[in-house]
Amino acid sequence: MGILKTSSFKAVVACVVLFMALMAFKGEKDSLHKRTFNIMLDQMKDSVAAKKGIQDKMTFKDGKLFSDYLFSKFGYKWMRYRINKDSIYTDSTDTEVRLLEVESSATNEDNQTVTINFVSIEWDLDGTIKITKNDKLKKYFDFVGREKGGKPKKPKKKKENKIFEIVDPGEEPKGDGDRK
């Protein structure tokens, strides 16, 4: 009877520990989660950008990214991405800035592979997209983008209401007494 109680107690403790571990990992999302960026793709041919850029929207959710252009032209749906570098630094204006280096890659049934590499600094993206087929470069894009909604606004500081006293020339101002 004692063995049965200790094994059931161990099972309950194991379940509680497992549940707490799952809850701890579930609540932690990366900094790109639920963000959408408007980007401009420039197709590169022989190191020269095409005359007209392509507008696109890149959405991030649960460790995956989705590009409207890549889906409509090449059939790539949600692709997993990996954050290679996640750091916070202070810029010249004493503002904390978050820097992310991200990569993503996916291959479809036709042995066509898309590779996306970009750097995200706060609300801006800058990167490349390479599309290869059988290890031969098919298309190459440079892109830049900004988060949908733009740069977040900084809270304004309230100005204090100051009382001014009009003093005629040659008169002493009335006031606190500590001014001279």
Disulfide bonds with the S-S distance in Angstrom:
none
